[in-house]
Amino acid sequence: MKVVSLFSGCGGLDLGLIDAGHKIIWANDIDVDSVATYKKNINPHAVLSPIEDVESSTIPDCEVVIGGFPCQGFSQANLLRFEEDERNRLYLEFLRVIKDKQPAYFLAENVRGILSLAGGKAIEKIEADFSSAGYRVQKQLFNVADYGIPQNRWRVIIVGTRKDLPTECDYVYPLPTHANPKKIRDTNLKPWVTIGEALADIPEPEDKHNLKNHICSQYKVTNRNFTGHRATDPDKPSPTILARGNGKGGVCAIQHPKNHRRMSIREQALIQTFPLDFEFIGAMNSCYRQVGNAVPVLFAKHLGEMLSKTVKLQEAA
């Protein structure tokens, strides 16, 4: 399928869809380093621009629109004045592109907190908005560890199917391939991939190697019991790879499974299932942030493979 990517970042979601056989025909982001990374690794034609400055007519026609929009502006207090809240601007731009381009499908990724924002009223509004734009809407919460990613990372995937398509063409979410080894009941499922397994062959940054972006934060390992400071268990999937770590907007890299240092950019990218030769552009904090903001590539591939199956359904309909 031909895909338009909004808020593409460094391209984790896009790369996974490419691996599943789809074609990204247009991509956009506002972050200079993310677009530079995207251009170097995926497509040199990525557009660096605020999406609100991009007219829908300049975006090519497509079969799928993808992207993850921020949700900080969704609150019970402001739902009546929703469009006045600056924080909702990017969501409204995503909605605008969906309305104007009318792709067969859209796929939006978001944090799981979106399900409980404003007492559940926010997700109701989102579903109503997309329904009014002409789509049958589904949502599902995933832990990407259930799909072979060595990381506990909970995300909501919202999918829309254009209403003029028959219901048998509705998107079907991928089934898990892995599970918590303590809870496996289906013999077809594999045990979660652990962070220790994922990084077993990666040398120390100071050792001889030819890995790109294999540098790490010197932020002190403290083993305090809160996000970004907990000890890492090598026999479990990694904690969620973070885009931000402290209240000042800096990055707090997750601890290495040996708990002697922070993971390098390369290591966190491996946990996000980026290829070893994928090179991130920018200063260290920028690269960490790009990795943390991305959709794990392997999970995106699973999502893309289900899109491929819908193509066959459309052709048969």
DOFI-874013 format. One line per 4 residues: number of its first residue (from 1); their letters; for each residue z, x, y of C-alpha. Coordinates in nm, 4 decimals, always signed. Example, Ala and Ser with C-alpha at 12.3 -4.5 7.8 and 13.67 -1.06 7.14 Angstrom:
<recs>
1> AS> +0.7800/+1.2300/-0.4500 | +0.7140/+1.3670/-0.1060
</recs>
This chain:
<recs>
1> MKVV> +0.0000/+0.0000/+0.0000 | -0.0551/+0.1046/+0.3616 | +0.2841/+0.1552/+0.5286 | +0.4000/+0.1730/+0.8905
5> SLFS> +0.7327/+0.3540/+0.9352 | +0.9673/+0.2796/+1.2265 | +1.2739/+0.4965/+1.3033 | +1.1313/+0.7345/+1.0434
9> GCGG> +1.3735/+1.0211/+1.1105 | +1.2881/+1.3255/+0.9015 | +1.1161/+1.1049/+0.6449 | +1.3346/+1.0494/+0.3381
13> LDLG> +1.2299/+0.6866/+0.2923 | +0.8674/+0.7704/+0.3665 | +0.8546/+1.0608/+0.1227 | +0.9939/+0.8435/-0.1560
17> LIDA> +0.7297/+0.5774/-0.0947 | +0.4600/+0.8454/-0.0933 | +0.5928/+0.9712/-0.4276 | +0.5584/+0.6126/-0.5548
21> GHKI> +0.1902/+0.6086/-0.4578 | +0.1929/+0.4454/-0.1135 | +0.0265/+0.5753/+0.2029 | +0.2101/+0.6170/+0.5330
25> IWAN> -0.0517/+0.5443/+0.7974 | +0.1739/+0.5571/+1.1065 | +0.5278/+0.6799/+1.1740 | +0.7483/+0.6878/+1.4816
29> DIDV> +1.0821/+0.8278/+1.5947 | +1.2467/+0.9247/+1.9236 | +1.4233/+1.2421/+1.8025 | +1.2295/+1.5613/+1.8767
33> DSVA> +1.3632/+1.7632/+1.5828 | +1.3198/+1.4787/+1.3322 | +0.9574/+1.4306/+1.4347 | +0.8975/+1.8071/+1.4128
37> TYKK> +1.0433/+1.8047/+1.0602 | +0.8319/+1.5033/+0.9673 | +0.5142/+1.6640/+1.1021 | +0.5758/+1.9880/+0.9148
41> NINP> +0.6486/+1.8278/+0.5780 | +0.4844/+1.4857/+0.5633 | +0.2263/+1.3982/+0.8277 | +0.1258/+1.5858/+1.1451
45> HAVL> +0.0379/+1.2595/+1.3201 | +0.3915/+1.1206/+1.3552 | +0.4435/+0.9691/+1.7002 | +0.7275/+1.0954/+1.9202
49> SPIE> +0.8111/+0.8033/+2.1494 | +1.0701/+0.5328/+2.2182 | +0.9498/+0.2392/+2.0089 | +0.9853/+0.0059/+2.3073
53> DVES> +0.7105/+0.2085/+2.4789 | +0.4713/+0.1501/+2.1891 | +0.2568/-0.1628/+2.2160 | +0.2080/-0.3490/+1.8895
57> STIP> -0.1682/-0.3369/+1.9404 | -0.1604/+0.0440/+1.9102 | +0.0148/+0.0301/+1.5714 | -0.2391/+0.0049/+1.2880
61> DCEV> -0.2520/-0.3011/+1.0652 | -0.0574/-0.2457/+0.7463 | +0.0723/-0.4098/+0.4315 | +0.4331/-0.2898/+0.4679
65> VIGG> +0.6658/-0.2065/+0.7579 | +0.9739/+0.0021/+0.6783 | +1.2710/+0.1326/+0.8764 | +1.6445/+0.1287/+0.9329
69> FPCQ> +1.7639/-0.0303/+1.2567 | +2.1081/+0.0270/+1.4160 | +2.3547/-0.2606/+1.3949 | +2.6375/-0.1582/+1.6312
73> GFSQ> +2.5632/-0.4414/+1.8743 | +2.6149/-0.7212/+1.6237 | +2.9484/-0.8890/+1.6970 | +3.0818/-1.2400/+1.6944
77> ANLL> +3.1510/-1.2184/+2.0659 | +2.7964/-1.1368/+2.1675 | +2.5837/-1.3434/+1.9307 | +2.5219/-1.5973/+2.2067
81> RFEE> +2.4071/-1.3186/+2.4405 | +2.2480/-1.1117/+2.1668 | +1.9382/-0.9993/+2.3527 | +2.1450/-0.8816/+2.6497
85> DERN> +2.3265/-0.6152/+2.4456 | +2.1488/-0.2787/+2.4827 | +2.2678/-0.1733/+2.1378 | +2.0500/-0.4437/+1.9776
89> RLYL> +1.7340/-0.3146/+2.1426 | +1.6034/-0.1279/+1.8365 | +1.6650/-0.4209/+1.6011 | +1.4696/-0.6444/+1.8372
93> EFLR> +1.1870/-0.3890/+1.8446 | +1.1749/-0.3867/+1.4639 | +1.1627/-0.7667/+1.4713 | +0.8896/-0.7563/+1.7362
97> VIKD> +0.6668/-0.5333/+1.5234 | +0.7192/-0.7561/+1.2180 | +0.6239/-1.0648/+1.4191 | +0.3164/-0.9030/+1.5713
101> KQPA> +0.1764/-0.7121/+1.2730 | +0.2650/-0.9667/+0.9997 | +0.2644/-0.7221/+0.7076 | +0.2822/-0.8646/+0.3568
105> YFLA> +0.6284/-0.7068/+0.3192 | +0.8955/-0.5360/+0.5236 | +1.1778/-0.3214/+0.3961 | +1.4838/-0.2409/+0.6090
109> ENVR> +1.7729/-0.0103/+0.5161 | +2.1210/-0.0416/+0.6631 | +2.4881/+0.0411/+0.6083 | +2.6907/-0.1953/+0.3921
113> GILS> +2.9083/-0.2892/+0.6888 | +2.6219/-0.5037/+0.8148 | +2.7169/-0.7639/+0.5528 | +3.0606/-0.8240/+0.7076
117> LAGG> +2.9836/-0.7767/+1.0783 | +3.0906/-1.0687/+1.2964 | +3.2457/-1.2331/+0.9925 | +2.9070/-1.2478/+0.8191
121> KAIE> +2.7367/-1.4142/+1.1181 | +2.5310/-1.1017/+1.1975 | +2.3488/-1.0918/+0.8644 | +2.2952/-1.4680/+0.8894
125> KIEA> +2.1257/-1.4163/+1.2259 | +1.9102/-1.1335/+1.0898 | +1.7962/-1.3465/+0.7972 | +1.7263/-1.6407/+1.0286
129> DFSS> +1.5271/-1.4198/+1.2678 | +1.3072/-1.2826/+0.9901 | +1.2649/-1.6286/+0.8397 | +1.1457/-1.7568/+1.1776
133> AGYR> +0.8998/-1.4650/+1.1873 | +0.7412/-1.5991/+0.8679 | +0.9247/-1.4271/+0.5805 | +1.1267/-1.5113/+0.2732
137> VQKQ> +1.4242/-1.2760/+0.3012 | +1.6384/-1.1058/+0.0371 | +1.9261/-0.8596/+0.0681 | +2.1095/-0.6459/-0.1864
141> LFNV> +2.3827/-0.3832/-0.1765 | +2.3233/-0.0617/-0.3720 | +2.5151/+0.2504/-0.4674 | +2.2398/+0.5120/-0.4921
145> ADYG> +2.4367/+0.6950/-0.7627 | +2.3153/+0.4168/-0.9933 | +1.9598/+0.5485/-0.9479 | +2.0071/+0.9139/-1.0388
149> IPQN> +2.1131/+1.0423/-0.6964 | +2.4160/+1.2770/-0.7185 | +2.5982/+1.0921/-0.4394 | +2.8087/+0.7820/-0.3849
153> RWRV> +2.6235/+0.6173/-0.0995 | +2.6331/+0.2423/-0.0396 | +2.3407/+0.0894/+0.1467 | +2.1959/-0.2573/+0.2030
157> IIVG> +1.8237/-0.3089/+0.1512 | +1.6757/-0.6131/+0.3265 | +1.3285/-0.7123/+0.2099 | +1.0940/-0.9748/+0.3456
161> TRKD> +0.7901/-1.1282/+0.1734 | +0.5426/-1.3137/+0.3959 | +0.5722/-1.6861/+0.3318 | +0.2012/-1.7457/+0.2728
165> LPTE> +0.2187/-1.5269/-0.0379 | +0.3058/-1.7121/-0.3609 | +0.6688/-1.6840/-0.4698 | +0.5681/-1.4875/-0.7793
169> CDYV> +0.4715/-1.2087/-0.5369 | +0.8265/-1.1816/-0.4023 | +0.9689/-0.8311/-0.4079 | +1.1938/-0.7554/-0.7061
173> YPLP> +1.4693/-0.4966/-0.6586 | +1.4786/-0.1988/-0.8976 | +1.7261/-0.2060/-1.1849 | +1.9818/+0.0754/-1.2180
177> THAN> +1.8952/+0.3786/-1.4261 | +2.2448/+0.5357/-1.4232 | +2.6072/+0.4204/-1.4234 | +2.9640/+0.5408/-1.3984
181> PKKI> +3.0163/+0.7133/-1.7350 | +3.3527/+0.5376/-1.7689 | +3.1886/+0.1971/-1.7377 | +2.8574/+0.2333/-1.9212
185> RDTN> +2.7956/-0.0642/-2.1456 | +2.4143/-0.0495/-2.1556 | +2.2956/+0.2339/-2.3801 | +1.9732/+0.2530/-2.1796
189> LKPW> +2.1649/+0.3793/-1.8746 | +2.2360/+0.7455/-1.8165 | +2.5671/+0.8746/-1.6746 | +2.5840/+0.9443/-1.3032
193> VTIG> +2.4502/+1.2839/-1.1964 | +2.7378/+1.4927/-1.0634 | +2.7385/+1.7172/-0.7590 | +2.8356/+2.0062/-0.9847
197> EALA> +2.5222/+1.9527/-1.1938 | +2.2992/+1.9116/-0.8889 | +2.4093/+2.2405/-0.7302 | +2.4706/+2.4454/-1.0438
201> DIPE> +2.1797/+2.6852/-0.9853 | +2.2135/+2.7260/-0.6079 | +2.3353/+3.0714/-0.4984 | +2.5860/+3.1328/-0.2226
205> PEDK> +2.4259/+3.1467/+0.1236 | +2.5178/+3.5130/+0.1606 | +2.3612/+3.6056/-0.1749 | +1.9973/+3.7027/-0.2161
209> HNLK> +1.7720/+3.3959/-0.2162 | +1.4550/+3.2533/-0.0619 | +1.5818/+2.9018/+0.0055 | +1.5019/+2.7378/+0.3378
213> NHIC> +1.7889/+2.5990/+0.5511 | +2.0510/+2.7525/+0.3217 | +2.3052/+2.8050/+0.5978 | +2.6379/+2.6296/+0.6282
217> SQYK> +2.8916/+2.5131/+0.8806 | +3.1993/+2.7329/+0.9203 | +3.4097/+2.4244/+0.9951 | +3.7426/+2.4813/+0.8221
221> VTNR> +3.8085/+2.3301/+0.4787 | +4.1346/+2.1408/+0.5206 | +4.1597/+1.8984/+0.2243 | +4.3113/+1.6215/+0.4311
225> NFTG> +4.2773/+1.2671/+0.3018 | +4.0088/+1.1240/+0.5271 | +3.6303/+1.1177/+0.5473 | +3.4674/+1.4604/+0.5529
229> HRAT> +3.7934/+1.6408/+0.4766 | +3.8659/+1.5358/+0.1191 | +3.8320/+1.7808/-0.1701 | +3.5047/+1.7396/-0.3597
233> DPDK> +3.5243/+1.6669/-0.7333 | +3.2496/+1.8663/-0.9131 | +3.2525/+1.6169/-1.2022 | +3.1583/+1.3177/-0.9871
237> PSPT> +2.8703/+1.2346/-0.7543 | +2.9095/+1.3749/-0.4027 | +3.0854/+1.1761/-0.1332 | +2.8437/+1.0191/+0.1145
241> ILAR> +2.6460/+1.2818/+0.3056 | +2.7349/+1.2228/+0.6707 | +2.5204/+1.2118/+0.9810 | +2.8272/+1.2360/+1.2055
245> GNGK> +3.1723/+1.3685/+1.1356 | +3.4007/+1.3600/+1.4363 | +3.4548/+1.1345/+1.7351 | +3.2574/+1.3664/+1.9615
249> GGVC> +2.9342/+1.3197/+1.7671 | +2.9449/+1.6498/+1.5793 | +2.8617/+1.6898/+1.2122 | +3.1248/+1.7417/+0.9435
253> AIQH> +2.9501/+1.8745/+0.6329 | +3.0911/+1.7688/+0.2958 | +3.2834/+2.0333/+0.1009 | +3.1073/+2.2294/-0.1700
257> PKNH> +3.2135/+2.1305/-0.5256 | +3.4087/+2.4572/-0.5492 | +3.5876/+2.3556/-0.2268 | +3.5684/+2.7054/-0.0830
261> RRMS> +3.3314/+2.6140/+0.2033 | +3.1146/+2.3392/+0.3468 | +2.7848/+2.2628/+0.1783 | +2.4787/+2.4167/+0.3354
265> IREQ> +2.1966/+2.2126/+0.4881 | +1.9882/+2.2929/+0.1794 | +2.2624/+2.1777/-0.0567 | +2.3166/+1.8506/+0.1273
269> ALIQ> +1.9393/+1.7980/+0.1271 | +1.9404/+1.8454/-0.2515 | +2.2156/+1.5847/-0.2786 | +1.9829/+1.3582/-0.0786
273> TFPL> +1.7122/+1.4528/-0.3356 | +1.4758/+1.6237/-0.0913 | +1.2452/+1.8804/-0.2568 | +1.3561/+2.2437/-0.2432
277> DFEF> +1.0608/+2.3384/-0.0244 | +1.1222/+2.0648/+0.2354 | +1.2061/+2.2484/+0.5592 | +1.4191/+2.0993/+0.8359
281> IGAM> +1.3454/+2.1950/+1.1972 | +1.6099/+2.2403/+1.4678 | +1.9568/+2.3814/+1.5235 | +2.2079/+2.3647/+1.2384
285> NSCY> +2.3863/+2.0493/+1.3594 | +2.0517/+1.8766/+1.4129 | +1.9395/+1.9614/+1.0605 | +2.2665/+1.8378/+0.9103
289> RQVG> +2.2274/+1.5151/+1.1088 | +1.8678/+1.4652/+0.9931 | +1.9763/+1.5036/+0.6314 | +2.2708/+1.2669/+0.6734
293> NAVP> +2.0606/+0.9968/+0.8388 | +1.7953/+0.9985/+0.5660 | +1.7427/+0.7619/+0.2763 | +1.7673/+0.9613/-0.0493
297> VLFA> +1.4110/+1.0394/-0.1533 | +1.4566/+0.9455/-0.5201 | +1.6117/+0.6096/-0.4302 | +1.3213/+0.5435/-0.1932
301> KHLG> +1.0833/+0.6211/-0.4785 | +1.2521/+0.3550/-0.6920 | +1.2089/+0.1052/-0.4065 | +0.8453/+0.2089/-0.3682
305> EMLS> +0.7695/+0.1711/-0.7372 | +0.8778/-0.1928/-0.7172 | +0.6453/-0.2382/-0.4194 | +0.3649/-0.1047/-0.6388
309> KTVK> +0.4402/-0.3721/-0.8960 | +0.4053/-0.6404/-0.6295 | +0.0523/-0.5124/-0.5584 | -0.0422/-0.6023/-0.9167
313> LQEA> +0.1184/-0.9442/-0.8731 | -0.0801/-1.0034/-0.5537 | -0.4044/-0.9002/-0.7225 | -0.3342/-1.1379/-1.0099
317> A> -0.2350/-1.4277/-0.7806
</recs>
